[in-house]
Amino acid sequence: MTSQAEWCADPKLHEIDKVPMPKPLSFPLTRLTTELDGAGLRLISLAIAFRWIAGQEELPRRHWPGLELFRRIIAPLGMKGIG
């Protein structure tokens, strides 16, 4: 927000100037990862992420065209991609 910080205490009393936030990438990235992996949605705790990755022997051998991945990530955001 760009209005007075104290105004947040009572937003009904004062109009707050909100800063538009970009659309989060977490949803399209999760959807795309699930589609590519084919194993369904998995939630991996950040605390064990490196240990989980180390146990994925096939993961480093998998490759996809970068431009195609980029297009598939931004498509749900309504953004126009390259090409």
C-alpha positions as CSV (number, residue, x, y, z in Angstrom):
1,M,0.0,0.0,0.0
2,T,1.1,3.6,-0.5
3,S,-1.3,5.4,1.9
4,Q,-0.6,6.2,5.6
5,A,0.3,3.1,7.6
6,E,-2.0,4.0,10.4
7,W,-4.9,4.0,8.1
8,C,-4.7,0.2,7.9
9,A,-5.9,0.0,11.5
10,D,-9.4,1.1,10.3
11,P,-9.7,0.6,6.5
12,K,-13.4,1.5,6.6
13,L,-12.5,5.0,7.9
14,H,-9.8,5.7,5.4
15,E,-9.4,4.7,1.8
16,I,-6.3,2.6,1.4
17,D,-4.2,2.9,-1.8
18,K,-3.3,-0.6,-2.6
19,V,-0.3,-1.5,-4.8
20,P,-1.4,-4.0,-7.5
21,M,0.4,-7.3,-7.0
22,P,1.6,-9.4,-9.9
23,K,-0.1,-12.7,-10.4
24,P,1.6,-15.5,-8.4
25,L,3.5,-18.0,-10.4
26,S,3.0,-20.8,-7.8
27,F,-0.3,-22.0,-9.3
28,P,0.9,-22.3,-13.0
29,L,4.2,-23.8,-11.9
30,T,2.4,-26.4,-9.7
31,R,0.0,-27.3,-12.5
32,L,2.7,-27.6,-15.1
33,T,5.0,-29.6,-12.8
34,T,2.1,-32.0,-12.1
35,E,1.4,-32.4,-15.8
36,L,5.0,-33.0,-16.7
37,D,5.7,-35.4,-13.8
38,G,2.5,-37.4,-14.2
39,A,2.7,-38.4,-10.5
40,G,0.0,-36.0,-9.3
41,L,0.3,-33.1,-6.9
42,R,2.9,-33.5,-4.2
43,L,3.8,-31.0,-1.5
44,I,7.4,-31.0,-0.5
45,S,8.4,-29.2,2.6
46,L,11.1,-26.7,2.1
47,A,12.9,-28.1,5.1
48,I,13.4,-31.5,3.3
49,A,13.4,-30.3,-0.3
50,F,17.2,-30.9,-0.9
51,R,17.0,-34.4,0.7
52,W,13.9,-35.1,-1.5
53,I,15.7,-33.9,-4.7
54,A,18.8,-36.0,-3.8
55,G,16.6,-39.1,-3.8
56,Q,15.2,-38.4,-7.3
57,E,17.6,-40.4,-9.5
58,E,15.6,-39.9,-12.7
59,L,14.9,-36.1,-12.2
60,P,18.2,-34.8,-13.6
61,R,17.8,-36.9,-16.8
62,R,14.4,-35.4,-17.7
63,H,14.4,-32.5,-20.2
64,W,11.8,-30.4,-21.8
65,P,12.1,-27.6,-24.4
66,G,12.6,-24.3,-22.4
67,L,10.5,-22.1,-24.7
68,E,7.6,-24.6,-24.5
69,L,7.8,-24.6,-20.7
70,F,7.9,-20.8,-20.6
71,R,4.8,-20.6,-22.8
72,R,2.9,-23.1,-20.7
73,I,3.8,-21.3,-17.5
74,I,2.6,-17.8,-18.6
75,A,-0.5,-19.0,-20.6
76,P,-2.7,-19.2,-17.5
77,L,-1.6,-15.7,-16.4
78,G,-3.1,-14.2,-19.6
79,M,0.3,-12.9,-20.6
80,K,1.6,-13.0,-24.2
81,G,4.7,-15.0,-24.7
82,I,7.5,-15.1,-27.2
83,G,6.6,-16.2,-30.7
